[in-house]
Amino acid sequence: MAREIRIEISDEAFEQLQRAAAAKHVAAEAYAGQVLDADLTRIRFAEGARSFVSEHAEGFAERFGGPAGHSADAA
């Protein structure tokens, strides 16, 4: 389900948005939605990666060892 939001941006930012959208041959509103969606996708990916690492780091280290240069023998 698509949702609609209303935001206020400066005239300068809107002009930049219009130029960027025109370069992609889409309406400014559609381009803004694409940019926002892409940014949120990156955030969700990063959060998921951090969660995965925190959940599985110990098991991975036990099986494969820690990062190079950080072994107990290096000290």
C-alpha positions as a Markdown table, in Angstrom:
| # | Residue | x | y | z |
|---|---|---|---|---|
| 1 | Met | 0.0 | 0.0 | 0.0 |
| 2 | Ala | 1.4 | 3.4 | -1.0 |
| 3 | Arg | 1.4 | 6.2 | 1.5 |
| 4 | Glu | 1.6 | 9.9 | 0.9 |
| 5 | Ile | 3.6 | 12.3 | 3.0 |
| 6 | Arg | 4.0 | 16.1 | 2.8 |
| 7 | Ile | 7.3 | 17.7 | 3.4 |
| 8 | Glu | 8.7 | 21.2 | 3.1 |
| 9 | Ile | 12.0 | 21.9 | 1.4 |
| 10 | Ser | 13.9 | 25.1 | 0.5 |
| 11 | Asp | 13.4 | 26.6 | -3.0 |
| 12 | Glu | 17.1 | 25.7 | -3.7 |
| 13 | Ala | 16.6 | 22.1 | -2.7 |
| 14 | Phe | 13.4 | 21.9 | -4.8 |
| 15 | Glu | 15.2 | 23.2 | -7.9 |
| 16 | Gln | 17.9 | 20.6 | -7.4 |
| 17 | Leu | 15.3 | 18.0 | -7.0 |
| 18 | Gln | 13.6 | 19.1 | -10.3 |
| 19 | Arg | 16.9 | 19.0 | -12.1 |
| 20 | Ala | 17.8 | 15.5 | -10.8 |
| 21 | Ala | 14.3 | 14.2 | -11.7 |
| 22 | Ala | 14.5 | 15.7 | -15.2 |
| 23 | Ala | 17.8 | 13.9 | -15.7 |
| 24 | Lys | 16.1 | 10.7 | -14.9 |
| 25 | His | 13.0 | 11.6 | -16.9 |
| 26 | Val | 10.6 | 11.3 | -14.0 |
| 27 | Ala | 8.4 | 13.7 | -12.0 |
| 28 | Ala | 10.1 | 15.4 | -9.1 |
| 29 | Glu | 7.7 | 13.7 | -6.6 |
| 30 | Ala | 8.4 | 10.3 | -8.1 |
| 31 | Tyr | 12.2 | 10.9 | -7.9 |
| 32 | Ala | 12.0 | 12.1 | -4.3 |
| 33 | Gly | 10.1 | 8.9 | -3.4 |
| 34 | Gln | 12.7 | 6.8 | -5.2 |
| 35 | Val | 15.6 | 8.5 | -3.4 |
| 36 | Leu | 13.8 | 8.2 | 0.0 |
| 37 | Asp | 13.0 | 4.5 | -0.6 |
| 38 | Ala | 16.7 | 3.8 | -1.6 |
| 39 | Asp | 18.0 | 5.6 | 1.5 |
| 40 | Leu | 15.6 | 3.6 | 3.8 |
| 41 | Thr | 16.6 | 0.4 | 2.0 |
| 42 | Arg | 20.3 | 1.1 | 2.8 |
| 43 | Ile | 19.4 | 1.8 | 6.4 |
| 44 | Arg | 17.4 | -1.5 | 6.7 |
| 45 | Phe | 20.3 | -3.4 | 5.1 |
| 46 | Ala | 22.8 | -1.9 | 7.5 |
| 47 | Glu | 20.6 | -2.6 | 10.5 |
| 48 | Gly | 20.1 | -6.2 | 9.3 |
| 49 | Ala | 23.8 | -6.6 | 8.8 |
| 50 | Arg | 24.6 | -5.3 | 12.3 |
| 51 | Ser | 22.0 | -7.6 | 13.8 |
| 52 | Phe | 23.4 | -10.6 | 11.9 |
| 53 | Val | 26.9 | -9.8 | 13.0 |
| 54 | Ser | 25.9 | -9.5 | 16.7 |
| 55 | Glu | 23.9 | -12.7 | 16.5 |
| 56 | His | 26.5 | -14.9 | 14.6 |
| 57 | Ala | 29.9 | -13.3 | 15.2 |
| 58 | Glu | 30.9 | -15.6 | 18.1 |
| 59 | Gly | 30.0 | -18.8 | 16.1 |
| 60 | Phe | 31.8 | -17.5 | 13.0 |
| 61 | Ala | 34.9 | -16.7 | 15.0 |
| 62 | Glu | 34.9 | -20.1 | 16.6 |
| 63 | Arg | 34.7 | -21.8 | 13.3 |
| 64 | Phe | 36.9 | -19.6 | 11.2 |
| 65 | Gly | 39.0 | -17.6 | 13.7 |
| 66 | Gly | 39.0 | -13.9 | 14.2 |
| 67 | Pro | 40.2 | -11.1 | 11.9 |
| 68 | Ala | 43.8 | -11.4 | 10.7 |
| 69 | Gly | 46.3 | -9.8 | 13.0 |
| 70 | His | 44.1 | -10.1 | 16.0 |
| 71 | Ser | 44.9 | -13.7 | 17.1 |
| 72 | Ala | 46.1 | -14.5 | 20.6 |
| 73 | Asp | 49.5 | -15.5 | 19.1 |
| 74 | Ala | 50.0 | -12.0 | 17.8 |
| 75 | Ala | 50.5 | -10.6 | 21.3 |
